[in-house]
Structure formats: C-alpha cells, structure tokens
Amino acid sequence: MKKLLYLLFAICLIGCSNDDSSDSPLVGTWQLVSIKENGIPIHIECDLENNITLLEGNTGTYFEYYNWQNTTPCELIETYDLIWSNGTSDSKYDITIEGDISIFTLNGDTLEYSFENGSGGITTEEFRRN
C-alpha cells in the first residue's frame, strides 16, 4: 500500500508541475526574413542569417551574422542572451537584450518588431518560425 501511495505521489508531482512558458507559442527558433524601412526592403543577404531562439523559462539567444569584406559564408559575429516575457496583450511580448526592452508582436508564425529609426522613419524586422 505504501508503494502505491509513493507512486501516486510521484506521478502527481511530475504531472502537476506548472511552467507557463512551455505553453507559449513564442518558444522556438525564429529566422529573420526581412528588414524594411518605411515598407522598403533594406536587408542584405547576411542579415537573413540572424535568428532568435526562445526557450522555456523565458530565456533565449539572439544570433547576429555579418559578411566582412564580402566573404562567403556569413560569419556569426555576436550572440546576445535575452529574456522574454508576456507583454500587454496576448500577441505582444517583451524581449530584453542587453538591458533594452523591445516589444514584439506575434501573428501566427510571424514575429515582428518595429521601431522609429534615427531618420524619422519606421524600421520593421520580421521573423518567421523556423
């Protein structure tokens, strides 16, 4: 009888754990597919190698690539640790990289980030689930 109680207790502990981030549609790898300024594409080929991996537990990594002096292939030049959290609505998420908080919008398999650039225009980065 004791063995049965221990078994039921163990099953309950395993089955009843609660991790809100594991249910998040944000968890996964997101590939950059475009950078646009006022609706006009401005990305270069290596920009499209950039990607974000968002993990359960509200952490992740941003991978940035660049092509030095037109060499091939593109080189990984920087990785940034990040923290993500639910934003102001079901489709908004806050992603913090190096202390800067950015608001991303999730629409199906598209994750989008828009910001006002230094020239007064709007730059939009669009990521798709990999």
ChimeraX attribute file (.defattr): number of C-alpha atoms within 10 A of each C-alpha:
attribute: neighborCount
match mode: 1-to-1
recipient: residues
	/A:1	6
	/A:2	7
	/A:3	8
	/A:4	9
	/A:5	10
	/A:6	11
	/A:7	12
	/A:8	11
	/A:9	12
	/A:10	12
	/A:11	11
	/A:12	11
	/A:13	10
	/A:14	9
	/A:15	9
	/A:16	9
	/A:17	8
	/A:18	9
	/A:19	11
	/A:20	10
	/A:21	18
	/A:22	13
	/A:23	10
	/A:24	15
	/A:25	12
	/A:26	25
	/A:27	20
	/A:28	14
	/A:29	17
	/A:30	21
	/A:31	20
	/A:32	21
	/A:33	18
	/A:34	19
	/A:35	22
	/A:36	15
	/A:37	17
	/A:38	14
	/A:39	11
	/A:40	11
	/A:41	13
	/A:42	13
	/A:43	15
	/A:44	12
	/A:45	12
	/A:46	18
	/A:47	19
	/A:48	19
	/A:49	17
	/A:50	20
	/A:51	22
	/A:52	24
	/A:53	19
	/A:54	23
	/A:55	19
	/A:56	16
	/A:57	14
	/A:58	19
	/A:59	17
	/A:60	22
	/A:61	17
	/A:62	17
	/A:63	17
	/A:64	19
	/A:65	19
	/A:66	21
	/A:67	16
	/A:68	12
	/A:69	6
	/A:70	9
	/A:71	9
	/A:72	10
	/A:73	11
	/A:74	18
	/A:75	14
	/A:76	14
	/A:77	11
	/A:78	11
	/A:79	14
	/A:80	13
	/A:81	14
	/A:82	21
	/A:83	18
	/A:84	24
	/A:85	17
	/A:86	17
	/A:87	14
	/A:88	10
	/A:89	8
	/A:90	9
	/A:91	15
	/A:92	17
	/A:93	21
	/A:94	17
	/A:95	22
	/A:96	18
	/A:97	16
	/A:98	9
	/A:99	9
	/A:100	9
	/A:101	14
	/A:102	15
	/A:103	19
	/A:104	21
	/A:105	19
	/A:106	18
	/A:107	11
	/A:108	11
	/A:109	13
	/A:110	17
	/A:111	21
	/A:112	19
	/A:113	17
	/A:114	17
	/A:115	14
	/A:116	12
	/A:117	12
	/A:118	8
	/A:119	7
	/A:120	9
	/A:121	12
	/A:122	14
	/A:123	20
	/A:124	21
	/A:125	18
	/A:126	19
	/A:127	23
	/A:128	19
	/A:129	18
	/A:130	12
